[in-house]
Amino acid sequence: MERNQGSWRGAGIASALVWVIVGWAPGSEAATVDCHRQAAALRESLEVVAEAMIDGQPAKVRPLAERASTWWAGHRQAFGSQPQANGQIQSMVDAARSGKPRDAARQAVQVATTSLGWCGGIRRTDDQLMLLDFIGMTAWLRARGADMSWPGGARRTTEALAAKLTQRKKAALARRLREAVAGAMATPVRANGDVRPASRLLDLVDVAERALR
């Protein structure tokens, strides 16, 4: 989840993949492990669609949306029947091809958020951080006129991460994270709204990720 000026991922994607791969105890069912690994890869392909919009590079949205759609076509069997996701991913591509990158980004975030619930089990630290990332993206898009609902489980996830940070003697960071989530989630839907609370949360998620490694 590390963000540079030109790109928001880099090392963060690699660390997320490591957490996905090593985060399972021996004896876990292979099918479940594969579901989580594939879901993480799906989210990575969708996140960059939203990130291109947030980074001020809307021209990149279409090729990234098409790439995510191609990935989905080749791997969706790992998640069983997901007809809603099929429709949302097609809508994402249609929006991108129609010159509506913000709408494409909205669909990408919504599918990625939904995918957190596909594989079952207890949500791990990397998934919890990812949810806060999606809250930040949702806040940014709402501040640019996208009518989006907030991801579910925000308070529970924030408190779980804050507790982990406090255990690592990062109580001040835990407090800042709570405040950043609350600030981002106060963002109304407005065409030319304030994106600073969203950006603040997105940046703080990176700080929290480093603290929890």
N, C-alpha and C positions, 0 to 999 in steps of 0.2 A: 504493500500500500504506500510505499515511499513515492513522493511526488517531486519531480523536477520541473523546471519551467517549461521544458518542451514535452515532457511526458510524466504521467502520474504513477507509473508502475515501476518498471525496472526491477530492482532488488526485491521489492515487496511481493511481486508475483512469484519469484523464486522461493521466497520464504514461505508464502502461502502453500505452494506445492509441497515443500518439505513437510510442513505441518500436516497437510492432508495425508501424505504418504506414511509418516511415522506416527501419526496420532492414534493408531489402532493397536490394541493389545493383541498378542497372539491368541488365536482361536476365533477371532471375528470371522463372520461368514464372508467368503470372497465376493459374493454378489453385493453385499452391503458396502464393502470397501470400494468396489468398483463404482457403485452408485455415487458415493461421496467424491471419489476422484473425478468422475465424469462431471458431476455437478460443479465442482470447483473450476474445471476447464471451461464449462459453459459460461459460468459467471465471468471468467476472465475475458471471454470473447465478447460478452455483452457490455461489460464495464467500459471497455475502450470506446464503445460507441458513444456513451454518455460523456466520457472524459474528453473526447474530441470536441464536443459541443461546449463543455465547460471551459476548456482550454482556449476557446476562441478559434477553433479550426473546423468550422462546419463542413467545409469541403471534404474532410476526411470521413464524415459520417456515412456517406453512401457506401464506399468500398468496405468499410469496417462492418457495416450492417450486413452487407452481402456475404462477407466472410463468415460472420456469426451464423447466418442462415445456412450456409454450406456445412459448417460444423454440425449444426443441429440436425440437418438431414442425414448425416452419416452416423450420428450417435444417439439419436433420441430414443432408440429402443432400450437404452440402459435405464430409462425412467418409467417404463410401462406406458400406459395411455395418458397423454397430456394434451387433450384436444384444445384446451384454452391456450396453452403455450404455443401450439401450432399456429393458431389464429393470430396471437400477439406477435409472433416472430414474423409472420407474413405481413402484418400491418406495419411493423417496424421497417421492413424492406420497402414496402409500398410508399411509406411516408418519406423515406430517404430518397427514393427515386423520383418522387414528386416535388422535391425541393423543400421538404419540411423537416429539417434536421432536428429541431426541438421535439417534434412529435415522435420521431424515430428514437431519440434519446429517452423520452418518457416510456415508450414501450420496452426499451431495453432494460431500464431500471426495474420496471414492474415484473418482467419475466425473471430477471436475476433475483429479485427479492423473493418471489414465489418459490424459486428453486431451493431456497434454504429449508423448506419443509418437505421436500420430496423423499429424502432418504431415511428419515426417522432417527431415533437415538437422541442422546443428549447433545445439545449444540456446544461445540468446542470453542476455544478462544478465538481461533481464526474466523470461525463463522460469526461469532459475536461482534468482532471488530468489523467484519464485512457488513453486518446489519447497520452499524453506525455509519459506515461509509454510504450505504444506500439512503439513510436518513439525510445525510449531508447533500447527496445528489438530488434527492427529492426536494429539499429546501431550495437548492439553487434553481432547479427547473420551475418550481412554484413562483420564485421571484422573477421568472421570465415568462410568466403567464400560463404555464402548464398546470391544468387542473388535475392534481394528483392527491390521492389519499396517503396518509403516513403509513409506513411499514408497521405491522403489529409487533408487539413485544418490546417496544423501545425502552420503557421504564425498567422492566425486568432485566433486560440485557445490559443497560447502563449500570444498574446496581451490581450486577454480577461482575462486570469489568472493574467497577470502582472498588469492590471488595478485593479483587485480585491485586489491584494496584496498591491498596492500603496494606495488604499483607507483605508487599515488597517495599514497604516504607516510602510509598509514593502518594501519601495522603493529599498533598497539594495538587498533584496531577489528577487524582480521582475527583477532587472538588471541581477543578477546571473542566473535566470531562462532563460531569453532571450539568454544569452551567452552560457548556457549549451545546449539549443536546437540547436542553430547554430553550436556549436562544434560537437554535435552528428550527425547532418545531413550532416556534411562534411566527414563522414566516407565512404571510398570507399569499394567496394567488394574486399576483399583480404583474402586469406586463413589464413594468420598469421598476421592479422592487429592489430591495437591498440584498445583495448576494453575500455581504460580508459575514453574517452569521453562519451561512452554509460553508463558506471558505474556511472560517475559523474552525468549525467542527472537522472538516476534511483534513486540515493540517494537524489538528490535535489527535485524530485517530492514528496518524503516522507516529506521533510522539508516543502514544500509548502502546502501539505495536512494538516499538523498540524497547520500551520499558518492560514488556512482558515476554520478551524472547528468552 
